[in-house]
Amino acid sequence: MSKTNECARKLAISHLNSLPDDILPSLGLRYLTRFYQFIYASASEEIINYKSARCIITYRADSFWRRVIIKTFPSFIMAMLPKIFEKQFRNCLWSNKKHPNPSPQIAFMFSTKKGKGHGSELLRRCNLSPLYVKTIKGGRAEQFYKKNGFNEYEVFEYAKRTYAMLVKN
């Protein structure tokens, strides 16, 4: 196994353990590993590490998911087949509602050790201005980002959920 593939698998395992209820981990370890292989190979995404925490930044948020699916298509189809009829995926994939995609944007941020300041340190290391993040409105993540200097940019409905787009200038 190449070093990049090994790193992608380790990152996928960390993501799976940290955010088990997120959409990507629910597609399984094989797909999540393929996703991180794409991230490592992409010139438009960056991985920022700090201790047990990871932050994936996309500099082309408007086309992020389209590029991911195109580059991981066979793996994506195999992971999606059992999920196709689950409400969560159906709503996300086939919703026709528009939502903002400003860049640079945090695509994912997670830590295996919560409450230790690793996430806050990751945000300091990002050092981008402005920096956007999309999160579920009223959730724990929204509180975390606001505590770290993000302000509400826009609130919107997507796939029958309310999201907040936050920005840090």
C-alpha positions as CSV (number, residue, x, y, z in Angstrom):
1,M,0.0,0.0,0.0
2,S,1.4,3.4,-1.0
3,K,2.0,6.1,1.7
4,T,-0.8,8.3,0.3
5,N,-3.2,5.3,0.4
6,E,-2.2,4.5,3.9
7,C,-2.6,8.1,5.0
8,A,-6.0,8.2,3.3
9,R,-7.2,5.1,5.1
10,K,-6.0,6.4,8.5
11,L,-7.8,9.7,7.9
12,A,-10.9,7.8,6.8
13,I,-10.9,5.7,10.0
14,S,-10.4,8.8,12.1
15,H,-13.3,10.5,10.3
16,L,-15.5,7.4,10.7
17,N,-14.8,7.3,14.4
18,S,-15.3,11.0,15.0
19,L,-18.4,11.7,12.9
20,P,-20.2,8.3,12.6
21,D,-23.6,9.9,11.9
22,D,-22.3,12.1,9.1
23,I,-23.3,11.2,5.5
24,L,-19.8,10.3,4.3
25,P,-19.0,7.8,7.1
26,S,-22.4,6.1,6.5
27,L,-21.1,5.2,3.0
28,G,-18.5,3.0,4.7
29,L,-14.8,2.8,5.2
30,R,-14.0,1.8,1.6
31,Y,-15.7,4.8,0.1
32,L,-14.4,7.2,2.8
33,T,-10.8,6.0,2.0
34,R,-11.4,6.7,-1.7
35,F,-12.7,10.1,-0.8
36,Y,-9.5,11.0,1.1
37,Q,-7.4,9.7,-1.8
38,F,-9.2,12.3,-3.9
39,I,-8.5,15.0,-1.3
40,Y,-4.8,14.1,-1.1
41,A,-4.6,14.3,-5.0
42,S,-6.6,17.5,-5.3
43,A,-5.0,20.9,-5.9
44,S,-8.2,22.6,-4.7
45,E,-8.4,21.0,-1.3
46,E,-6.1,21.1,1.7
47,I,-5.8,19.0,4.9
48,I,-4.8,20.8,8.0
49,N,-3.7,18.6,10.9
50,Y,-3.3,19.4,14.6
51,K,-2.9,16.5,17.1
52,S,-6.1,14.5,16.9
53,A,-8.0,17.0,14.8
54,R,-8.3,17.4,11.0
55,C,-9.8,20.1,8.9
56,I,-10.4,19.8,5.1
57,I,-10.5,23.1,3.3
58,T,-11.9,23.5,-0.2
59,Y,-11.0,26.4,-2.3
60,R,-13.6,25.5,-4.9
61,A,-16.7,24.9,-2.8
62,D,-19.0,25.5,-5.7
63,S,-17.9,22.3,-7.4
64,F,-16.6,20.3,-4.5
65,W,-19.2,17.5,-4.4
66,R,-19.4,17.3,-8.2
67,R,-15.6,16.8,-8.4
68,V,-15.7,14.3,-5.6
69,I,-18.4,12.2,-7.2
70,I,-16.8,12.3,-10.6
71,K,-13.4,11.2,-9.3
72,T,-14.8,8.5,-7.0
73,F,-17.7,7.4,-9.3
74,P,-17.3,3.6,-9.2
75,S,-16.8,3.6,-5.4
76,F,-19.6,6.1,-5.0
77,I,-22.1,4.0,-6.9
78,M,-21.1,0.8,-5.0
79,A,-21.5,2.7,-1.6
80,M,-24.7,4.3,-2.7
81,L,-26.6,1.3,-3.9
82,P,-27.7,0.1,-0.5
83,K,-28.4,3.7,0.6
84,I,-30.4,4.9,-2.4
85,F,-33.8,4.5,-0.8
86,E,-32.8,5.9,2.6
87,K,-34.5,9.3,3.2
88,Q,-31.4,11.1,4.2
89,F,-29.5,10.4,1.0
90,R,-32.6,10.8,-1.3
91,N,-33.2,14.3,0.2
92,C,-29.5,15.4,-0.2
93,L,-29.0,14.1,-3.7
94,W,-32.2,15.1,-5.3
95,S,-33.1,18.3,-3.6
96,N,-33.6,21.1,-6.1
97,K,-33.1,23.9,-3.5
98,K,-30.2,26.3,-4.0
99,H,-27.7,26.9,-1.2
100,P,-24.6,29.1,-0.9
101,N,-21.2,27.8,-1.7
102,P,-18.7,30.6,-1.1
103,S,-15.0,29.8,-0.9
104,P,-12.7,29.0,0.9
105,Q,-14.9,26.8,2.9
106,I,-14.4,24.1,5.6
107,A,-15.6,20.9,4.0
108,F,-15.1,18.8,7.1
109,M,-13.6,19.3,10.5
110,F,-13.3,16.6,13.1
111,S,-11.4,15.4,16.1
112,T,-11.1,12.1,17.9
113,K,-10.6,14.0,21.2
114,K,-13.3,16.6,21.8
115,G,-13.0,19.4,24.3
116,K,-9.2,19.6,24.3
117,G,-8.8,22.7,22.1
118,H,-7.6,20.9,19.0
119,G,-10.4,22.2,16.9
120,S,-9.8,25.8,18.0
121,E,-6.1,25.4,17.2
122,L,-7.0,24.0,13.7
123,L,-9.0,27.1,13.0
124,R,-6.1,29.3,14.1
125,R,-3.8,27.4,11.7
126,C,-6.2,27.8,8.8
127,N,-5.4,31.5,8.7
128,L,-7.7,32.3,5.8
129,S,-9.9,35.3,5.5
130,P,-12.7,35.1,4.8
131,L,-13.3,31.5,5.8
132,Y,-16.8,29.9,5.5
133,V,-18.4,26.9,7.0
134,K,-21.8,25.3,6.6
135,T,-23.4,23.7,9.6
136,I,-26.7,22.6,11.0
137,K,-28.5,25.6,12.6
138,G,-28.6,25.4,16.4
139,G,-26.3,22.5,16.7
140,R,-23.2,22.0,18.8
141,A,-20.9,22.8,15.8
142,E,-22.6,26.1,15.3
143,Q,-21.9,27.1,18.9
144,F,-18.2,26.0,18.5
145,Y,-17.7,28.0,15.3
146,K,-19.4,31.1,16.8
147,K,-17.2,30.8,19.9
148,N,-14.2,30.8,17.6
149,G,-15.1,34.1,15.8
150,F,-17.5,33.0,13.1
151,N,-20.6,35.1,12.4
152,E,-23.8,34.1,10.7
153,Y,-23.7,34.9,7.0
154,E,-26.9,33.2,5.8
155,V,-29.5,30.7,7.0
156,F,-31.2,28.4,4.5
157,E,-33.2,25.2,4.2
158,Y,-31.7,22.3,2.3
159,A,-32.9,18.7,2.1
160,K,-35.6,19.5,4.8
161,R,-33.0,20.7,7.3
162,T,-32.1,24.2,8.4
163,Y,-28.4,25.2,7.9
164,A,-26.3,28.2,8.8
165,M,-23.5,29.5,6.6
166,L,-21.0,31.1,8.9
167,V,-18.1,33.4,8.0
168,K,-14.9,34.4,9.8
169,N,-13.3,37.6,8.4
